[in-house]
């Protein structure tokens, strides 16, 4: 599942960040910001126009991401037991 498809307030873990081209600067920047395998992530809110941007929390930090950027991040929703 893509981070852009994750419902609000549902915890997930990052699986990977997809590169769209060799030396993809956006994918590299996302990884530098902490979007790495195993990190817990959650969509906190979405903007008022076309649900853009997304307010995303990874660890204790929140970022505003465009949907196109969030679509590069593959996540796996946590089960009810894993979220506790």
C-alpha positions, 0 to 999 in steps of 0.5 A: 500500500502507498502512504498516500492511500493510508487512511488517517490515524492508522499506524503503519511501518515503512517498507520501502521508498520507490525511486522513479529514476536513477539518482532520484533526488526526492526518494533520496530526500525522503530516506534522509528525512527518516522514511526507511524500512521499519519506521512507524508512520501515520497520516495525521491530517489532509489539506482542505483542497483535494486533500493536499498536502498530507500531514505525516508523522514519522517518529516524533517529527511531522512533515507536510508531503504532496500526495505525489511524494507520499505515493513513493513510500510503500507502507504496511499497516500495523495490526491492532496488536502491533499498534499498542 
